[in-house]
C-alpha cells in the first residue's frame, strides 16, 4: 500500500465520517437528481470518498478533501486530470462537477461517475495480473497533455529529510535525498497517473474495467508510473517489483529510469519513518535506493 500520508486518529476518523449535508446538497444539485443513498468508500488517504446512488439509479463518486497535501489546487487539478485521462483509451470516471474552493460543498470536492469493478491485490495468476497492469501504462501515457489546467510533475516535499531509523546504510539515503532535491527528470514527458498501483485499478472477471483516482495526474516522466507501482510492491511483496518493472519496460518500449525510484521512495520518507514496512520490505526498499544511487552516480 502507498506510504507517505498522515495516519493519525483524527485523519482516519475524517476519512470514515458521513458526508456533510452541504456536500450531499451540492452533489444533488450538480448531478440534477436526488441522492437516495450513500456509502463510505475505503482507500482514500487525503480525501473522504463516498459512493452515491441517485434516485434515478445513477451511481456517482464524491471526493471530499480531508487535509491538504502537496497538490496546490487538488480539486481543479483532478478535474483537469480527469479530462486528460478521458482522451486515453483507458476507461476512467467522467467528471460531473467540481467545487474547487469548497464554497458550496463545504470542502474542495469532485463529483464523478462510478466505474464497475473491484480492486484486486491477490490474483490467482500473478504474472497475467502484472502483465495487464503494465499494458495499461502506454494507454495512459498517450493521453492529450494540452488539456487546460493540467499540472506539471513535482516531487512531494517531506516534513523531515532524515533516513529512517531502520536504515542500515544512512549515507546511501543521504545521497538519495540530495538527488531528490536536485533536477527533476525532464526527458520524454507525457501524461502520467502519478499514483499508479493495483489499488487504483478495477477488475471484473480478470479484465480491467477502469483506472481511478486521478487527483495526481499530470505531465511528467513516464518512469514515475512504474516507480510508484514498484514502491507499493517493494513495501508488501518485494518479489513482484522486478517482474512488474520488466513487463512495464516491454509494454512501454523504454528502460526504467532509476531517478524515478528515488523520487517515489524519498517522496514518502515521512511515511517510511512513521509506518515502516516489514523486514522484507525494508530490505527491498533500501536495496532499490542503493541501486538507484549507484546507477545515477556512474
C-alpha positions in Angstrom: 0.0 0.0 0.0 1.1 3.6 -0.5 3.2 5.2 2.2 3.7 8.9 3.0 0.3 10.1 4.1 -0.9 11.3 7.5 -2.1 8.4 9.6 -3.3 10.0 12.8 -6.5 9.1 14.6 -8.2 12.4 13.6 -7.4 11.9 9.9 -8.7 8.3 10.0 -11.9 9.5 11.6 -12.5 12.2 9.0 -11.9 9.6 6.2 -14.7 7.5 7.6 -17.1 10.2 8.6 -20.5 10.6 6.8 -20.7 13.2 4.1 -21.9 16.6 5.2 -25.4 17.9 4.3 -23.6 20.7 2.3 -21.7 18.1 0.2 -24.8 16.0 -0.4 -26.8 19.0 -1.3 -24.2 20.3 -3.7 -23.9 16.8 -5.3 -27.7 16.6 -5.8 -27.8 20.0 -7.4 -24.7 19.3 -9.6 -26.0 15.9 -10.7 -29.6 17.1 -11.3 -31.1 14.4 -9.1 -31.9 13.4 -5.5 -29.3 11.5 -3.6 -31.2 8.3 -2.4 -28.3 6.7 -0.6 -24.6 6.9 0.1 -21.7 4.7 1.4 -18.2 5.4 2.6 -15.6 4.0 0.1 -12.3 2.8 1.5 -9.0 3.6 0.1 -8.8 7.4 0.3 -5.7 8.7 2.1 -6.2 12.5 1.8 -9.8 12.6 0.9 -13.0 11.1 2.1 -14.6 9.0 -0.7 -18.3 8.3 -1.0 -20.4 6.2 -3.3 -23.6 8.0 -4.1 -26.8 6.4 -5.5 -29.2 8.8 -7.1 -33.0 8.3 -7.1 -32.9 7.7 -10.9 -30.3 4.8 -10.4 -27.2 6.6 -11.4 -24.1 5.8 -9.3 -21.5 8.5 -8.6 -18.4 9.0 -6.5 -17.9 12.1 -4.4 -14.4 13.0 -3.2 -14.2 15.5 -0.3 -10.8 16.8 0.7 -9.9 16.0 4.3 -6.4 17.5 4.6 -4.1 19.5 2.4 -1.1 17.7 1.0 1.3 18.7 -1.7 -1.2 19.3 -4.5 -1.6 23.1 -4.8 -5.2 23.0 -6.1 -6.3 19.4 -5.7 -10.0 19.6 -6.9 -9.2 21.7 -10.0 -6.2 19.6 -10.7 -8.2 16.4 -10.5 -10.8 17.9 -12.9 -8.1 18.6 -15.4 -6.5 15.2 -15.0 -9.9 13.5 -15.5 -10.3 15.5 -18.7 -6.9 14.4 -19.9 -7.4 10.8 -18.9 -10.7 10.8 -20.8 -8.8 11.3 -24.0 -6.9 8.0 -23.4 -8.1 4.5 -24.3 -8.5 3.6 -20.7 -11.9 3.6 -19.0 -11.9 6.4 -16.4 -14.5 8.2 -14.4 -16.2 11.2 -16.1 -16.3 14.5 -14.3 -19.7 15.6 -13.2 -18.8 18.7 -11.2 -16.0 20.3 -9.2 -16.2 22.7 -6.3 -12.6 23.9 -6.3 -12.7 26.2 -3.2 -15.3 24.3 -1.2 -17.7 27.3 -1.1 -20.7 25.1 -2.0 -19.7 21.6 -0.7 -18.0 22.8 2.4 -14.6 21.5 1.4 -12.9 21.2 -2.0 -14.8 18.4 -3.8 -15.0 16.5 -7.0 -18.1 14.6 -8.2 -17.6 12.0 -10.9 -19.2 8.9 -12.4 -18.6 5.5 -10.7 -16.9 2.6 -12.6 -17.9 -1.0 -12.2 -15.3 -3.5 -10.9 -13.2 -4.1 -7.8 -9.6 -3.8 -6.7 -7.5 -7.0 -6.9 -4.4 -7.4 -4.7 -4.2 -11.2 -4.6 -4.8 -12.7 -8.1 -4.6 -16.4 -8.9 -2.3 -15.8 -11.8 0.2 -13.2 -10.7 2.1 -12.9 -14.0 -1.0 -12.3 -16.0 -2.2 -9.7 -13.5 1.1 -7.9 -13.6 1.1 -8.0 -17.4 -2.4 -6.5 -17.6 -1.3 -3.7 -15.2 1.8 -3.0 -17.3 -0.2 -2.9 -20.5 -2.4 0.0 -19.2 0.6 2.3 -18.9 1.2 3.1 -22.6 -2.6 3.8 -23.0 -2.4 6.3 -20.1 0.8 7.9 -21.5 -0.8 8.5 -24.9 -3.4 10.9 -23.4 -3.6 14.5 -24.5 -1.4 16.8 -22.5 -2.8 20.1 -23.9 -5.8 20.0 -21.5 -6.2 23.4 -19.8 -5.2 23.3 -16.1 -3.2 20.1 -16.3 -0.3 20.3 -13.8 3.4 19.6 -14.1 5.1 16.9 -12.2 6.9 17.9 -9.0 8.4 15.8 -6.1 6.4 15.6 -2.9 8.1 17.5 0.0 8.6 15.9 3.3 8.4 17.3 6.9 11.9 15.9 7.6 14.7 14.6 5.4 16.2 12.1 7.8 16.9 8.4 6.9 14.5 6.1 8.8 15.9 4.6 12.0 15.8 1.1 10.3 18.2 2.2 7.6 21.4 0.1 7.6 23.4 2.5 5.3 22.3 6.0 6.2 24.9 7.5 3.8 23.1 6.0 0.8 19.8 7.5 2.0 21.5 10.9 2.4 22.9 10.7 -1.1 19.4 9.8 -2.4 17.9 12.8 -0.6 20.5 15.0 -2.3 19.4 13.6 -5.7 15.7 14.0 -4.7 16.4 17.8 -4.2 18.2 18.0 -7.5 16.9 18.4 -11.0 13.7 16.7 -12.0 14.0 14.2 -14.9 12.9 16.2 -17.9 13.2 13.9 -20.8 10.3 12.2 -22.6 7.5 13.9 -20.7 3.9 12.7 -21.1 0.6 12.4 -19.2 1.1 10.2 -16.1 -1.2 8.9 -13.5 1.3 9.7 -10.8 -0.4 7.3 -8.3 -0.5 4.2 -10.4 -0.7 0.9 -8.4 -3.1 -2.0 -8.0 -5.3 -0.2 -5.6 -6.4 2.2 -8.3 -7.2 -0.4 -11.0 -10.6 -2.0 -11.2 -11.3 -5.5 -12.4 -14.2 -7.8 -13.4 -13.7 -11.4 -14.4 -10.0 -11.0 -14.8 -10.4 -8.0 -17.1 -9.5 -4.4 -16.2 -12.7 -2.3 -16.2 -11.0 1.1 -15.5 -8.4 3.2 -13.7 -9.5 5.6 -10.9 -8.0 8.2 -8.5 -6.7 10.8 -10.9 -6.1 13.6 -8.5 -2.3 13.5 -9.0 -2.4 13.1 -12.8 0.0 15.5 -14.5 2.6 15.9 -17.2 5.8 14.1 -16.1 8.4 11.5 -16.8 6.8 8.1 -17.7 9.1 6.2 -15.4 7.3 7.7 -12.4 4.3 5.5 -13.0 6.5 2.4 -12.9 8.3 3.6 -9.8 5.1 4.4 -7.9 3.8 0.9 -8.5 7.2 -0.5 -7.6 7.2 1.4 -4.3 3.9 -0.3 -3.4 5.2 -3.8 -4.3 8.5 -3.2 -2.5 6.7 -2.4 0.7 4.4 -5.5 0.8 5.5 -8.0 -1.9 9.1 -7.2 -3.0 9.3 -10.2 -5.3 6.7 -8.6 -7.6 8.6 -5.3 -8.2 11.3 -6.6 -10.6 8.7 -8.7 -12.6 6.4 -5.7 -13.0 9.3 -3.4 -14.0 10.4 -5.8 -16.8 6.8 -6.1 -18.0 6.3 -2.4 -18.0 9.6 -1.8 -19.8 8.3 -4.1 -22.6 4.9 -2.6 -22.7 6.3 1.0 -22.9 9.3 0.0 -25.1 11.6 2.0 -22.9 14.0 1.4 -20.0 13.0 2.3 -16.5 14.9 5.3 -15.2 16.4 4.8 -11.7 15.8 8.5 -10.8 12.1 7.7 -10.5 12.7 5.2 -7.7 14.3 8.0 -5.7 11.5 10.4 -6.5 8.9 8.0 -5.4 10.6 6.5 -2.3 12.1 9.6 -0.8 8.8 11.3 -1.7 7.3 9.0 1.0 10.1 9.4 3.5 7.9 10.7 6.3 5.7 7.6 6.0 8.6 5.2 5.8 9.8 6.5 9.1 6.4 6.6 10.8 4.9 3.4 9.4 7.9 1.2 8.5 7.2 -1.9 6.3 8.1 -5.4 7.4 11.6 -6.6 7.3 11.5 -7.9 3.7 10.1 -4.6 2.6 12.7 -2.6 4.4 15.5 -4.6 2.7 13.9 -4.3 -0.7 13.3 -0.5 -0.4 16.9 0.1 0.8 18.3 -2.1 -2.0 16.2 -0.2 -4.6 17.5 3.2 -3.2 21.1 1.9 -3.2 20.8 0.6 -6.7 19.4 3.9 -8.0 22.1 5.9 -6.2 24.8 3.7 -7.7 23.4 4.0 -11.2 22.9 7.7 -11.0 26.4 8.2 -9.6 28.2 6.5 -12.5 
